[in-house]
Amino acid sequence: MRALFQLLGAVTAVAAAGLGVAVLAKKLGKEFPVKVTVNVAEDAEQDKETADKTAAAYEAGVAAGKAHAEAMEKAAEAEAADAAEAEAEAEDAPAAGEAGEEEDK
């Protein structure tokens, strides 16, 4: 029964959202205030200069992505090394403390 009410609630929410969009579309008319323009790759390839700029930007982005990935990998390795060093120190410290207690006996 609970699942049925959850399903009905989800259907009602979707219907309400659709109704809201329909009302806004009717109030605003056919044209929404936000216009999106997209530069398609085919447009860039029509002009040699633009195609060169696009290729250079793409390669710069790829290089930046690789540099970032390498930096993140080095940082992770350094963090792992620091954690291992701290763990080794933590293991050595109690062992030294226990040896001192044994000498006192």
C-alpha positions, -999 to 999 in steps of 0.1 A, spaced: 0 0 0 28 23 9 45 17 -25 12 25 -42 10 59 -25 47 66 -33 40 59 -69 9 80 -69 29 108 -53 56 106 -79 30 107 -107 13 137 -91 46 156 -88 55 149 -124 20 161 -135 23 192 -114 57 201 -129 43 195 -164 14 217 -157 37 245 -143 58 244 -175 26 245 -196 13 275 -177 46 294 -180 49 286 -217 14 300 -222 21 332 -202 55 338 -218 42 330 -253 61 308 -277 95 324 -268 112 318 -235 135 345 -221 166 323 -222 182 317 -256 209 291 -259 234 292 -288 257 263 -294 288 263 -316 288 231 -335 321 215 -344 311 215 -381 309 253 -379 345 255 -367 358 233 -395 345 256 -422 372 281 -416 409 270 -414 418 297 -388 389 287 -365 396 250 -370 433 257 -359 421 276 -329 397 249 -319 424 222 -323 448 242 -302 423 248 -275 414 211 -275 450 200 -272 456 226 -244 426 212 -226 439 176 -230 473 186 -218 459 205 -188 437 174 -179 468 151 -181 488 175 -159 460 176 -134 457 139 -133 494 135 -128 494 161 -100 465 143 -83 483 110 -86 515 124 -71 495 140 -43 478 107 -35 511 89 -35 526 115 -12 496 112 11 499 74 11 536 76 19 530 101 48 503 78 61 526 48 60 553 67 77 530 79 104 518 44 109 553 31 111 562 57 137 531 49 157 540 12 157 576 20 167 567 43 195 546 18 216 573 -8 211 599 15 225 577 24 254 571 -13 262 608 -20 261 614 8 287 588 -7 310 604 -42 308 638 -27 318 622 -11 348 611 -45 362 
